[in-house]
Amino acid sequence: LSRFRRCVFSAAYPLAQVELSDPDMPVEARIEAFNPLIPGDAERSGLPVAVLRFVLTNKTGRRMEAAVCGNLRNIIGWDGERGEAKANVNEWRQTGAIRGMYLSSRGVDPASEQYGDMALVTTAERGVTWRASWLGERWGMGLLDFWDDFGADGAVEDRERPETEQPQASLAVKFAIPARGRRSVTFLLAWRFPNRMTWTPPKAEGGGCCPAPERVGNWYATRYASAWDVAEAVAAELPALEKKTVAFVSAVCGSDLPEVVKEAALFNLAALRSQTCFRTDDGFLFGWEGCSDKRGCCHGSCTHVWNYEHATPFLFGLLARGMREVEFLHATDDRGLMSFHVSLPLSRAREWGVAAADGQMGCVMKLYREWRLSGDEGFLRRLWPQARKALEFCWIEGGWDADRDGVMEGAQHNTMDVEYYGPNPQMTGWYLGALRAAEEMARAVGEEGFAGQCRALFEKGSAWMDAHLFNGEYYEHEIRPPASPDAVAQGLRHPTMGARDLSDPDFQLGAGCLVDQLVGPLMARIMGLGRLIDRGHERATLRSVMKYNFRRGMWGHFNFMRTFAAGDESALLMATYPLGRRPRKPFPYTTEVMTGFEYTAGIHMLYEGMTAEGLRVIGAVRERHDGRKRNPFDEPECGRHYARSMASWGAVLALTGFQWDGVTGRMEFAAAKAKATWFWSNGEAWGVVEQKPGRDGVEVALKVLSGRLGLKRLALAGAGEVEVGRELAEGGSVRLRLKGGRRGR
C-alpha cells in the first residue's frame, strides 16, 4: 500500500501517538492508541480492547473529504500454530453508540481453545460502510479488489462473498474536513476467547510427561458475554476510561524524576498487559516468566522471578494479594514446601514439587508487604499459618538452614536455575529478609515466642554473613558440598538443572561479584523492614558491583550464553571474578546481561545515595531499548516481556522514598531538596504529592487522584511528621506544613 513518507512515534505507555505526514498529501494523520490502564482498578485495566483514534488535519485552504478503513481477518479457530478455522462468519451490527463488524464462527468447537469472537466497531454515526469478505487471495487479487473499491471513493461495498473459512472484514468511515480544520474518528477492536487451557511445558522445559490440557478460562470472559458486549461497554465509558488513563500517565510523567526512571517504570508495565500475564476464571493473576512468539516461557508464576517485580503490588494490590493466596494456600504443602512453579488448575498446584530458596523466602517477604500495603489483618491471618510453615521448612533435616544459625548452607535452588551449596549473600539475604518479615507478622498475630525466634536467628545470621562472607569489597559464596546426595532433603534439588556430582558441584557462584547479591537487603528497604546487614559493607558492595560489573562497550567481552547487549552498548554484567578463583563451570548466566538484575542493583544504589551510579545503570538499560535498536516495551530474558523487568518500578519508590503502612495509616516520603512533585501509589489509591521546602519548614500538598486513602499521619524522612486523620476520596487533598529544614534527596 502507499505510505506516508514521514512517521513519528511518541509514547508514554499505555498511550501512543503515531504522526504521519507527506509533502504530497493534503492531510496529516495522527493515530492516538491506548488500552485503559488505571491503577487500583484491575477490572477496567484488564478490558480486552484496543482503542484507535485517527485524527486528520486538512493542510489546505479548501474543504477535503477523507476516509479511514480498518480490516480484520476472522481467524477464529486458528491461533497461528494450532486449530482450524471452520465456517467463520462476519456480520454487520449496529447497537447503541457503536456500529461495525462482528466476527464469529459457526463451525469451530465452542470448547476449543481457539474458539471465541471479535468485533471491529466505530463510534462514528455517519459515513460508515462495510464489507463482510474480500475476494480470494489468489495472486493478490483480494487486496487489489479492496484497494480498487476503497480507493475509488473512500467507501467499501459488501460485494460477492467467496467461499472462505477466514473471511476478511472491512469497516470504513468517510467524513469531510473543513479548510485548515481537523476531524477524528474512533475505532474499537474487542475480543473474547473464553477457553484458556492449562500450561503444559514440554520435556525440554523440565515438564516431563504432561497431562492433557484442562480449561482454566479467562477472567474477562466471565464479565462479558461476547466481544460485542465488550465494545458496547467500552464505548459507553470511553471518555472516563481515557480520562483516568491519561491522568495516571500524566501524574507519572509530570513527576520531578529523571526521564529514564519514568520511562523504565511506565514502559515495562507492558509486561502485565502482554501474553506473559493472565487472569483465570477464578480471578487469580498468573504469569509466565516471559513469552516466546508462539507460547509462554517457563510456566507457573515462578516465585524467584516474580520476586523482583515491584509494579503489581504498588499498582494493583488486589492482584498481588491473589498471587500470595495461590503461593501459600495452594502451592505450599503440609511440610512447608512451596512449589516454585504452580501448576494449573489449582487442584494440581503442588505438582512441580521443588522449592526455590530465594523464591520461597521472597514470598514470605511479599506477604508482609501485601499485608502492610492493604492493612488487611484478615488477609494476614488467613495466610500466616502456611507462611510460618514455609519459613520453618528452612529448618528441616537436610534443609536450607538445618542447624538453625540464621545462614543458608543447604542445597539452594535459585533464580540462576541451579542449586548453590554453602553460604552465599544472595540466598542468605533473602532468608534474613524473610526472618524479619516473619518476626513482624508473628507479633501482629500474637505469636511473640515465634517472633523472638525469628529475631534471634536474624541477628545471628546477619552478624555471621558480615563476619564471614564479606571479603573487604563484596560478599562471596563459600562453597560447601553436602556430605552425600542423601543428606539433601527431598524437594530441594531439581532433577535436571543443577550439579550432578555433589562432591564437587558445578554451577556455583564462588568468589564472584554478583550483580544482585544484595537483593534481599534491597527488598527489605523497599518494604520498610530496615537494614539487614552492615551499612558500610552494603555501600562498599554496591561500589564494587559498579566497579567490576559495569561495562562500557561489549566489544571485548566474552559471553558463552545469550546476548542482550552488544557493540558499543553499556551494561551491568551478571558476575565478574576480579579476585580470580572462578569455578571451572560457574553458574550458567555468569557472562550475561539481564535488565531485571540491572534494575535491582541500580535501584539499590539510588537508595544508598549513589544517584549518579544508579541512574547510569538504569540509563544504560533504556539506551539499549530506545525503540531504534530494540522494542522499548519489551525487555527480554527467558522470553519477551519478561516479568523481572518490572523491577524498574522500584526506582520511583527509591527516589521518592515512598512508604505506606495501611495498618497504621502512615505515609512517608523523602524530603525533597527543592520544590518537587512526585507520583505515589499504594495498590488501592494513587495521586501526587508536592513539596515546597523553605527556611521555616516544608509545605506539603497531597492529592488523591483515584481511590480512597485513610491517611492518619504524613512524614518526610528527616523532616518530621504530622497527624492528619482524614479519609481522602478521589479528588480529595490535604495541605500542611512540616517544620523540618531543607533535607533529603
GUZABA-373640 format. One line per 8 residues: number of its first residue (from 1); their letters; for each residue x, y, z of C-alpha. Coordinates in nm, 2 decimals. Example, Ala and Ser with C-alpha at 12.3 -4.5 7.8 and 13.67 -1.06 7.14 Angstrom:
2
1) as) 1.23/-0.45/0.78 | 1.37/-0.11/0.71
//
This chain:
745
1) lsrfrrcv) 0.00/0.00/0.00 | 0.11/0.36/-0.05 | 0.27/0.51/0.26 | 0.33/0.84/0.43 | 0.70/0.95/0.39 | 0.73/1.07/0.75 | 0.64/0.88/1.06 | 0.70/0.99/1.42
9) fsaaypla) 0.61/0.76/1.71 | 0.56/0.91/2.06 | 0.47/0.71/2.36 | 0.41/0.72/2.73 | 0.28/0.37/2.80 | -0.01/0.28/2.76 | -0.06/0.59/2.54 | 0.08/0.60/2.20
17) qvelsdpd) 0.07/0.85/1.91 | 0.18/0.80/1.55 | 0.21/1.11/1.34 | 0.20/1.07/0.97 | 0.28/1.33/0.70 | 0.39/1.36/0.35 | 0.45/1.66/0.12 | 0.23/1.51/-0.15
25) mpvearie) -0.06/1.45/0.09 | -0.32/1.73/0.16 | -0.39/1.58/0.51 | -0.18/1.49/0.81 | -0.28/1.20/1.03 | -0.23/1.13/1.39 | -0.31/0.79/1.54 | -0.40/0.80/1.91
33) afnplipg) -0.39/0.45/2.06 | -0.43/0.31/2.41 | -0.56/0.04/2.63 | -0.73/0.16/2.96 | -0.48/0.13/3.24 | -0.60/0.26/3.58 | -0.40/0.16/3.89 | -0.62/0.01/4.16
41) daersglp) -0.88/-0.09/3.90 | -0.79/-0.43/3.77 | -1.13/-0.48/3.60 | -1.11/-0.18/3.37 | -0.73/-0.22/3.33 | -0.80/-0.58/3.20 | -1.05/-0.49/2.93 | -1.00/-0.69/2.61
49) vavlrfvl) -0.99/-0.39/2.39 | -0.77/-0.16/2.19 | -0.88/0.20/2.12 | -0.76/0.36/1.80 | -0.85/0.72/1.72 | -0.75/0.87/1.39 | -0.71/1.25/1.39 | -0.69/1.40/1.04
57) tnktgrrm) -0.58/1.76/0.97 | -0.66/1.94/0.65 | -0.35/2.13/0.54 | -0.52/2.31/0.25 | -0.74/2.61/0.22 | -1.03/2.41/0.08 | -1.27/2.15/0.22 | -1.14/1.79/0.19
65) eaavcgnl) -1.30/1.45/0.20 | -1.11/1.18/0.38 | -1.18/0.82/0.49 | -1.03/0.57/0.73 | -1.07/0.20/0.69 | -0.99/-0.09/0.92 | -0.95/-0.45/0.81 | -0.97/-0.76/1.03
73) rniigwdg) -0.93/-1.13/0.93 | -1.16/-1.37/1.10 | -0.90/-1.62/1.24 | -1.13/-1.78/1.50 | -1.03/-2.15/1.53 | -0.67/-2.09/1.41 | -0.42/-1.94/1.66 | -0.13/-1.93/1.42
81) ergeakan) 0.00/-2.27/1.51 | -0.29/-2.50/1.60 | -0.65/-2.54/1.53 | -0.86/-2.48/1.21 | -1.10/-2.21/1.11 | -1.43/-2.35/1.01 | -1.75/-2.18/0.88 | -1.64/-1.84/1.02
89) vnewrqtg) -1.88/-1.55/0.96 | -1.86/-1.17/0.96 | -2.17/-0.97/1.00 | -2.28/-0.61/1.03 | -2.42/-0.49/1.36 | -2.54/-0.17/1.50 | -2.65/-0.11/1.86 | -2.65/0.20/2.07
97) airgmyls) -2.34/0.41/2.02 | -2.14/0.16/1.81 | -2.17/0.00/1.46 | -1.94/-0.23/1.28 | -1.84/-0.59/1.21 | -1.89/-0.88/1.44 | -1.66/-1.18/1.37 | -1.77/-1.52/1.49
105) srgvdpas) -1.78/-1.89/1.39 | -2.05/-2.14/1.32 | -1.82/-2.44/1.28 | -1.54/-2.41/1.54 | -1.60/-2.63/1.85 | -1.71/-2.39/2.14 | -1.50/-2.60/2.38 | -1.17/-2.55/2.18
113) eqygdmal) -0.90/-2.31/2.30 | -0.92/-2.13/1.97 | -1.29/-2.06/1.99 | -1.41/-1.70/2.05 | -1.53/-1.39/1.88 | -1.40/-1.04/1.78 | -1.55/-0.71/1.70 | -1.42/-0.41/1.49
121) vttaergv) -1.65/-0.12/1.55 | -1.66/0.26/1.53 | -1.84/0.53/1.73 | -1.89/0.73/1.42 | -2.26/0.80/1.34 | -2.24/0.88/0.97 | -2.04/0.79/0.66 | -1.99/0.42/0.77
129) twraswlg) -1.96/0.15/0.51 | -1.86/-0.22/0.54 | -1.76/-0.54/0.37 | -1.81/-0.88/0.52 | -1.55/-1.05/0.30 | -1.27/-0.99/0.04 | -1.23/-1.18/-0.28 | -1.00/-1.48/-0.28
137) erwgmgll) -0.63/-1.42/-0.21 | -0.50/-1.59/-0.53 | -0.22/-1.38/-0.67 | -0.31/-1.08/-0.45 | -0.65/-1.03/-0.62 | -0.82/-0.98/-0.29 | -0.61/-0.68/-0.19 | -0.63/-0.54/-0.54
145) dfwddfga) -1.01/-0.56/-0.54 | -1.02/-0.40/-0.19 | -0.80/-0.11/-0.30 | -0.99/-0.05/-0.62 | -1.31/-0.04/-0.41 | -1.19/0.18/-0.12 | -0.96/0.40/-0.32 | -1.23/0.50/-0.56
153) dgavedre) -1.45/0.70/-0.32 | -1.34/0.62/0.04 | -1.63/0.37/0.09 | -1.64/-0.01/0.07 | -1.92/-0.22/-0.07 | -2.03/-0.56/0.05 | -1.97/-0.74/-0.28 | -1.98/-1.11/-0.35
161) rpeteqpq) -1.88/-1.34/-0.07 | -1.64/-1.61/-0.18 | -1.62/-1.94/0.00 | -1.35/-1.90/0.26 | -1.31/-2.02/0.62 | -1.13/-1.69/0.72 | -1.32/-1.40/0.57 | -1.17/-1.06/0.59
169) aslavkfa) -1.39/-0.78/0.73 | -1.36/-0.41/0.64 | -1.51/-0.11/0.81 | -1.47/0.24/0.67 | -1.57/0.58/0.78 | -1.59/0.88/0.54 | -1.61/1.24/0.65 | -1.54/1.59/0.55
177) ipargrrs) -1.26/1.81/0.69 | -1.31/2.19/0.66 | -1.02/2.41/0.53 | -0.74/2.41/0.78 | -0.96/2.21/1.01 | -0.94/1.88/1.19 | -1.17/1.58/1.23 | -1.13/1.25/1.42
185) vtfllawr) -1.28/0.90/1.41 | -1.26/0.63/1.67 | -1.24/0.25/1.62 | -1.25/-0.02/1.89 | -1.10/-0.36/1.85 | -1.25/-0.60/2.10 | -1.22/-0.98/2.16 | -1.34/-1.26/2.38
193) fpnrmtwt) -1.17/-1.60/2.39 | -1.31/-1.79/2.69 | -1.12/-2.12/2.68 | -0.77/-2.06/2.81 | -0.61/-2.40/2.87 | -0.35/-2.51/3.13 | 0.01/-2.47/3.05 | 0.18/-2.80/2.96
201) ppkaeggg) 0.56/-2.74/2.94 | 0.74/-2.99/2.72 | 1.02/-3.21/2.84 | 1.28/-2.96/2.72 | 1.15/-2.72/2.97 | 1.15/-2.96/3.26 | 0.78/-3.05/3.24 | 0.83/-3.42/3.18
209) ccpaperv) 0.53/-3.61/3.05 | 0.25/-3.36/3.08 | -0.12/-3.44/3.14 | -0.38/-3.33/2.89 | -0.46/-2.96/2.90 | -0.75/-2.86/3.12 | -0.96/-2.55/3.09 | -0.89/-2.26/3.33
217) gnwyatry) -1.06/-1.99/3.13 | -1.01/-1.61/3.11 | -1.15/-1.38/3.38 | -1.26/-1.11/3.14 | -1.47/-1.37/2.96 | -1.68/-1.42/3.28 | -1.76/-1.05/3.27 | -1.88/-1.02/2.91
225) asawdvae) -2.09/-1.25/2.70 | -1.93/-1.15/2.37 | -1.67/-0.92/2.21 | -1.97/-0.71/2.10 | -2.07/-0.67/2.47 | -1.71/-0.56/2.54 | -1.73/-0.29/2.26 | -2.06/-0.16/2.39
233) avaaelpa) -1.94/-0.13/2.74 | -1.62/0.04/2.65 | -1.79/0.28/2.41 | -2.03/0.39/2.68 | -1.75/0.45/2.93 | -1.47/0.56/2.68 | -1.44/0.93/2.80 | -1.40/0.82/3.16
241) lekktvaf) -1.16/0.54/3.08 | -0.94/0.77/2.87 | -0.95/1.05/3.13 | -0.84/0.82/3.41 | -0.57/0.66/3.20 | -0.43/1.00/3.08 | -0.44/1.12/3.44 | -0.23/0.83/3.56
249) vsavcgsd) 0.03/0.87/3.28 | 0.03/1.25/3.33 | 0.09/1.21/3.70 | 0.39/0.98/3.64 | 0.53/1.19/3.35 | 0.48/1.51/3.54 | 0.68/1.39/3.84 | 1.01/1.56/3.90
257) lpevvkea) 1.21/1.24/3.84 | 1.47/1.16/3.58 | 1.33/1.07/3.24 | 1.49/0.73/3.22 | 1.33/0.64/3.56 | 0.98/0.74/3.44 | 1.03/0.57/3.11 | 1.16/0.24/3.26
265) alfnlaal) 0.88/0.24/3.51 | 0.60/0.30/3.26 | 0.71/0.11/2.96 | 0.78/-0.22/3.14 | 0.41/-0.22/3.26 | 0.35/-0.36/2.91 | 0.46/-0.70/3.06 | 0.14/-0.70/3.27
273) rsqtcfrt) -0.07/-0.65/2.95 | 0.12/-0.89/2.73 | 0.08/-1.27/2.69 | 0.31/-1.31/2.98 | 0.02/-1.25/3.23 | -0.34/-1.36/3.25 | -0.63/-1.40/3.50 | -0.81/-1.73/3.51
281) ddgflfgw) -1.19/-1.78/3.56 | -1.14/-1.75/3.94 | -0.99/-1.41/3.91 | -0.63/-1.50/4.02 | -0.34/-1.35/3.83 | -0.08/-1.59/3.69 | 0.22/-1.53/3.48 | 0.48/-1.70/3.27
289) egcsdkrg) 0.84/-1.57/3.32 | 0.81/-1.43/2.97 | 0.66/-1.53/2.63 | 0.80/-1.66/2.31 | 0.65/-1.60/1.97 | 0.41/-1.89/2.00 | 0.40/-1.99/2.36 | 0.49/-1.89/2.71
297) cchgscth) 0.83/-1.94/2.86 | 0.86/-2.11/3.20 | 0.52/-2.17/3.34 | 0.37/-2.12/3.69 | 0.43/-1.76/3.82 | 0.78/-1.87/3.90 | 0.84/-1.74/4.25 | 1.21/-1.65/4.22
305) vwnyehat) 1.15/-1.44/3.90 | 0.83/-1.27/4.02 | 1.01/-1.18/4.35 | 1.19/-0.90/4.16 | 0.90/-0.70/4.02 | 0.75/-0.41/4.22 | 0.48/-0.29/3.98 | 0.19/-0.52/4.06
313) pflfglla) 0.17/-0.47/4.44 | 0.20/-0.09/4.42 | -0.04/-0.05/4.13 | -0.28/-0.35/4.16 | -0.29/-0.46/4.52 | -0.58/-0.70/4.47 | -0.39/-0.90/4.21 | -0.08/-0.91/4.42
321) rgmrevef) -0.27/-1.04/4.72 | -0.42/-1.31/4.50 | -0.08/-1.42/4.39 | 0.01/-1.46/4.76 | -0.30/-1.67/4.82 | -0.20/-1.90/4.54 | 0.15/-1.94/4.67 | 0.07/-2.01/5.03
329) lhatddrg) -0.28/-2.17/5.02 | -0.24/-2.38/4.71 | 0.13/-2.42/4.62 | 0.26/-2.49/4.97 | 0.23/-2.84/5.12 | 0.20/-2.95/5.48 | 0.57/-2.97/5.52 | 0.60/-2.60/5.41
337) lmsfhvsl) 0.75/-2.68/5.07 | 0.63/-2.42/4.82 | 0.64/-2.54/4.45 | 0.82/-2.25/4.28 | 0.62/-2.32/3.96 | 0.25/-2.35/4.03 | 0.06/-2.60/3.81 | -0.29/-2.54/3.69
345) plsrarew) -0.57/-2.60/3.76 | -0.51/-2.52/4.12 | -0.60/-2.87/4.22 | -0.26/-2.96/4.07 | -0.08/-2.66/4.21 | 0.19/-2.86/4.40 | 0.28/-3.10/4.12 | 0.61/-2.93/4.05
353) gvaaadgq) 0.73/-3.04/4.39 | 1.06/-2.84/4.40 | 1.12/-2.54/4.63 | 1.34/-2.25/4.54 | 1.52/-2.09/4.84 | 1.51/-1.74/4.71 | 1.16/-1.78/4.57 | 1.01/-1.91/4.90
361) mgcvmkly) 1.18/-1.66/5.12 | 1.08/-1.38/4.89 | 0.72/-1.49/4.91 | 0.73/-1.46/5.29 | 0.86/-1.11/5.25 | 0.59/-1.02/4.99 | 0.32/-1.15/5.22 | 0.44/-0.89/5.47
369) rewrlsgd) 0.44/-0.62/5.20 | 0.09/-0.70/5.08 | -0.04/-0.70/5.44 | 0.12/-0.36/5.52 | 0.01/-0.20/5.20 | -0.35/-0.32/5.24 | -0.38/-0.30/5.62 | -0.60/-0.62/5.59
377) egflrrlw) -0.54/-0.82/5.91 | -0.79/-1.09/5.80 | -0.58/-1.15/5.49 | -0.26/-1.19/5.70 | -0.43/-1.43/5.95 | -0.56/-1.65/5.67 | -0.22/-1.69/5.51 | 0.00/-1.68/5.82
385) pqarkale) -0.02/-2.05/5.92 | 0.11/-2.16/5.58 | 0.37/-1.88/5.57 | 0.50/-1.99/5.91 | 0.53/-2.34/5.77 | 0.72/-2.20/5.47 | 0.97/-2.04/5.69 | 1.00/-2.34/5.93
393) fcwieggw) 1.07/-2.55/5.62 | 1.42/-2.39/5.62 | 1.50/-2.59/5.94 | 1.41/-2.94/5.84 | 1.68/-3.21/5.84 | 1.88/-3.17/5.52 | 1.72/-2.83/5.46 | 1.85/-2.48/5.39
401) dadrdgvm) 1.93/-2.40/5.75 | 1.92/-2.73/5.92 | 2.15/-2.61/6.20 | 1.93/-2.30/6.26 | 2.21/-2.05/6.27 | 2.04/-1.79/6.05 | 2.25/-1.88/5.75 | 2.16/-2.09/5.45
409) egaqhntm) 2.41/-2.37/5.39 | 2.20/-2.65/5.22 | 2.11/-2.71/4.86 | 1.96/-2.38/4.75 | 1.78/-2.39/4.41 | 1.75/-2.03/4.29 | 1.68/-1.79/4.01 | 2.01/-1.89/3.83
417) dveyygpn) 1.82/-2.22/3.76 | 2.08/-2.43/3.96 | 2.14/-2.51/4.32 | 2.40/-2.33/4.53 | 2.57/-2.52/4.80 | 2.70/-2.34/5.11 | 2.65/-1.98/5.25 | 2.62/-1.71/4.99
425) pqmtgwyl) 2.49/-1.35/5.00 | 2.20/-1.38/4.76 | 2.02/-1.66/4.94 | 2.11/-1.56/5.29 | 2.00/-1.20/5.21 | 1.65/-1.33/5.12 | 1.65/-1.55/5.43 | 1.73/-1.26/5.66
433) galraaee) 1.46/-1.05/5.50 | 1.21/-1.34/5.55 | 1.31/-1.37/5.91 | 1.25/-1.00/5.97 | 0.92/-1.01/5.79 | 0.81/-1.32/5.98 | 0.91/-1.15/6.31 | 0.67/-0.86/6.23
441) maravgee) 0.39/-1.08/6.11 | 0.42/-1.31/6.41 | 0.39/-1.02/6.65 | 0.08/-0.90/6.47 | -0.10/-1.23/6.52 | 0.01/-1.26/6.88 | 0.29/-1.52/6.84 | 0.55/-1.34/7.04
449) gfagqcra) 0.76/-1.66/7.10 | 0.80/-1.73/6.73 | 0.87/-1.36/6.67 | 1.15/-1.39/6.92 | 1.29/-1.69/6.75 | 1.29/-1.52/6.41 | 1.46/-1.21/6.56 | 1.74/-1.42/6.72
457) lfekgsaw) 1.81/-1.61/6.40 | 1.81/-1.28/6.20 | 2.07/-1.12/6.43 | 2.28/-1.43/6.44 | 2.27/-1.48/6.06 | 2.33/-1.11/5.98 | 2.64/-1.10/6.21 | 2.78/-1.42/6.05
465) mdahlfng) 2.73/-1.30/5.70 | 2.91/-0.98/5.77 | 3.19/-1.16/5.95 | 3.25/-1.45/5.71 | 3.12/-1.37/5.36 | 3.24/-1.00/5.32 | 3.59/-1.00/5.16 | 3.65/-0.63/5.21
473) eyyeheir) 3.49/-0.53/4.88 | 3.18/-0.75/4.84 | 3.02/-1.07/4.96 | 3.14/-1.41/4.84 | 2.99/-1.76/4.82 | 3.15/-2.02/5.04 | 3.10/-2.34/4.86 | 3.02/-2.64/5.09
481) ppaspdav) 2.94/-2.96/4.91 | 2.69/-3.18/5.10 | 2.81/-3.50/5.27 | 2.61/-3.70/5.02 | 2.31/-3.68/4.79 | 2.11/-3.84/5.07 | 2.19/-3.55/5.30 | 1.98/-3.32/5.09
489) aqglrhpt) 1.62/-3.31/5.18 | 1.36/-3.41/4.93 | 1.23/-3.13/4.71 | 1.54/-2.91/4.72 | 1.71/-3.03/4.40 | 1.57/-3.00/4.05 | 1.62/-3.34/3.87 | 1.79/-3.19/3.56
497) mgardlsd) 1.91/-2.83/3.62 | 2.18/-2.84/3.88 | 2.51/-3.02/3.95 | 2.52/-3.40/3.92 | 2.83/-3.47/4.12 | 2.76/-3.32/4.46 | 3.11/-3.39/4.59 | 3.24/-3.11/4.36
505) pdfqlgag) 2.93/-2.93/4.24 | 2.92/-2.74/3.91 | 2.73/-2.41/3.85 | 2.84/-2.23/4.17 | 2.90/-1.86/4.22 | 3.21/-1.89/4.44 | 3.42/-1.58/4.46 | 3.23/-1.39/4.20
513) clvdqlvg) 3.10/-1.04/4.24 | 2.73/-1.10/4.17 | 2.51/-0.83/4.03 | 2.22/-0.89/4.27 | 2.40/-1.03/4.58 | 2.21/-0.77/4.79 | 1.86/-0.82/4.65 | 1.73/-0.93/4.99
521) plmarimg) 1.85/-0.62/5.17 | 1.71/-0.41/4.89 | 1.36/-0.57/4.93 | 1.38/-0.50/5.30 | 1.44/-0.13/5.23 | 1.15/-0.11/4.99 | 0.92/-0.28/5.25 | 1.04/-0.06/5.54
529) lgrlidrg) 1.20/-0.35/5.73 | 1.52/-0.17/5.79 | 1.87/-0.28/5.72 | 1.97/-0.65/5.72 | 2.35/-0.61/5.71 | 2.62/-0.37/5.79 | 2.57/-0.03/5.62 | 2.93/0.01/5.54
537) heratlrs) 2.96/-0.33/5.38 | 2.64/-0.27/5.19 | 2.77/0.05/5.03 | 3.11/-0.10/4.96 | 2.95/-0.39/4.78 | 2.74/-0.16/4.56 | 3.06/0.03/4.47 | 3.23/-0.30/4.38
545) vmkynfrr) 2.93/-0.41/4.17 | 2.97/-0.08/3.98 | 3.34/-0.10/3.96 | 3.37/-0.46/3.85 | 3.04/-0.54/3.67 | 2.95/-0.22/3.48 | 3.10/-0.24/3.13 | 3.11/0.04/2.88
553) gmwghfnf) 3.11/-0.13/2.54 | 3.08/-0.50/2.48 | 3.34/-0.55/2.21 | 3.60/-0.72/2.42 | 3.35/-0.92/2.64 | 3.33/-1.29/2.60 | 2.98/-1.43/2.66 | 2.90/-1.80/2.63
561) mrtfaagd) 2.52/-1.77/2.67 | 2.25/-1.53/2.53 | 2.33/-1.19/2.40 | 2.12/-0.90/2.53 | 2.39/-0.63/2.49 | 2.64/-0.58/2.21 | 2.88/-0.34/2.04 | 2.91/0.00/2.20
569) esallmat) 2.63/-0.06/2.45 | 2.69/-0.04/2.82 | 2.55/-0.29/3.07 | 2.59/-0.44/3.42 | 2.73/-0.79/3.39 | 2.57/-1.07/3.59 | 2.90/-1.17/3.76 | 3.27/-1.10/3.74
577) yplgrrpr) 3.57/-1.25/3.92 | 3.81/-0.96/4.00 | 3.99/-1.17/4.26 | 4.02/-1.48/4.04 | 3.91/-1.82/4.18 | 3.63/-1.86/3.92 | 3.48/-2.20/3.93 | 3.57/-2.41/3.62
585) kpfpytte) 3.20/-2.43/3.55 | 3.03/-2.13/3.71 | 2.65/-2.07/3.72 | 2.53/-2.06/3.36 | 2.44/-1.69/3.33 | 2.77/-1.56/3.46 | 2.86/-1.36/3.15 | 2.52/-1.24/3.05
593) vmtgfeyt) 2.33/-0.92/3.09 | 1.96/-0.91/3.21 | 1.77/-0.60/3.28 | 1.58/-0.71/3.59 | 1.90/-0.77/3.77 | 2.05/-0.44/3.64 | 1.75/-0.25/3.78 | 1.79/-0.43/4.11
601) agihmlye) 2.14/-0.31/4.16 | 2.07/0.04/4.02 | 1.77/0.09/4.24 | 1.97/-0.02/4.55 | 2.23/0.24/4.45 | 1.96/0.51/4.45 | 1.85/0.41/4.80 | 2.21/0.44/4.92
609) gmtaeglr) 2.25/0.79/4.77 | 2.47/0.67/4.48 | 2.24/0.86/4.25 | 2.47/0.91/3.96 | 2.57/0.55/3.95 | 2.22/0.42/3.98 | 2.09/0.64/3.70 | 2.39/0.53/3.48
617) vigavrer) 2.28/0.17/3.52 | 1.91/0.24/3.45 | 2.01/0.47/3.16 | 2.22/0.20/3.00 | 1.92/-0.04/3.00 | 1.69/0.22/2.84 | 1.95/0.32/2.59 | 1.97/-0.04/2.47
625) hdgrkrnp) 1.58/-0.04/2.44 | 1.54/0.30/2.28 | 1.30/0.20/2.01 | 1.56/0.20/1.74 | 1.78/-0.09/1.84 | 1.52/-0.28/2.04 | 1.15/-0.27/2.13 | 1.11/-0.01/2.41
633) fdepecgr) 0.82/-0.20/2.57 | 1.00/-0.54/2.57 | 1.30/-0.62/2.79 | 1.36/-0.99/2.73 | 1.53/-1.26/2.94 | 1.38/-1.61/2.91 | 1.12/-1.49/2.66 | 0.99/-1.14/2.58
641) hyarsmas) 0.81/-0.90/2.81 | 0.99/-1.06/3.09 | 0.83/-1.03/3.43 | 1.15/-0.94/3.61 | 1.18/-0.62/3.40 | 0.90/-0.47/3.62 | 1.16/-0.43/3.89 | 1.20/-0.09/3.72
649) wgavlalt) 0.91/0.05/3.92 | 1.13/0.03/4.23 | 1.33/0.33/4.10 | 1.02/0.55/4.16 | 1.00/0.42/4.51 | 1.37/0.48/4.58 | 1.38/0.84/4.45 | 1.06/0.95/4.62
657) gfqwdgvt) 1.13/0.75/4.94 | 0.76/0.63/4.93 | 0.64/0.42/5.22 | 0.28/0.34/5.30 | 0.16/0.14/5.61 | -0.20/0.05/5.57 | -0.21/-0.09/5.92 | -0.13/0.25/6.09
665) grmefaaa) -0.24/0.48/5.81 | 0.11/0.64/5.79 | 0.26/0.76/5.46 | 0.62/0.87/5.42 | 0.83/1.04/5.15 | 1.19/1.15/5.12 | 1.23/1.52/5.20 | 1.30/1.70/4.87
673) kakatwfw) 1.59/1.94/4.85 | 1.39/2.17/4.62 | 1.03/2.22/4.51 | 0.92/1.88/4.37 | 0.61/1.69/4.26 | 0.60/1.32/4.28 | 0.36/1.04/4.18 | 0.26/0.79/4.46
681) sngeawgv) 0.05/0.47/4.46 | -0.02/0.21/4.72 | -0.20/-0.06/4.52 | -0.55/0.08/4.60 | -0.52/0.46/4.56 | -0.29/0.69/4.38 | -0.21/1.06/4.33 | 0.06/1.32/4.36
689) veqkpgrd) 0.25/1.49/4.64 | 0.41/1.83/4.61 | 0.68/1.96/4.84 | 0.79/2.33/4.87 | 1.09/2.35/5.11 | 1.15/2.68/5.27 | 1.35/2.84/5.56 | 1.07/2.78/5.81
697) gvevalkv) 0.98/2.43/5.70 | 0.83/2.24/5.42 | 0.48/2.29/5.27 | 0.33/1.96/5.16 | 0.02/1.91/4.94 | -0.10/1.56/4.89 | -0.38/1.48/4.64 | -0.57/1.16/4.57
705) lsgrlglk) -0.65/1.12/4.20 | -0.81/0.78/4.23 | -0.93/0.55/4.51 | -0.97/0.62/4.88 | -0.69/0.68/5.14 | -0.73/0.67/5.51 | -0.44/0.90/5.60 | -0.36/0.93/5.97
713) rlalagag) 0.00/1.05/5.96 | 0.22/1.21/5.69 | 0.60/1.21/5.73 | 0.91/1.34/5.54 | 1.22/1.14/5.63 | 1.44/1.36/5.85 | 1.20/1.65/5.84 | 0.93/1.53/6.08
721) evevgrel) 0.57/1.41/6.06 | 0.23/1.54/6.14 | -0.11/1.40/6.23 | -0.37/1.42/5.95 | -0.65/1.19/6.05 | -0.86/1.22/5.73 | -1.03/0.99/5.48 | -0.94/1.13/5.14
729) aeggsvrl) -1.17/1.02/4.85 | -1.09/1.07/4.48 | -1.02/1.43/4.42 | -0.95/1.49/4.79 | -0.64/1.67/4.91 | -0.46/1.79/5.22 | -0.22/2.07/5.26 | 0.00/2.11/5.56
737) rlkggrrg) 0.34/2.23/5.68 | 0.63/2.04/5.85 | 0.88/2.23/6.05 | 1.19/2.04/5.94 | 1.45/2.22/5.73 | 1.59/2.16/5.38 | 1.70/1.80/5.38 | 1.66/1.49/5.17
745) r) 1.73/1.38/4.82
//
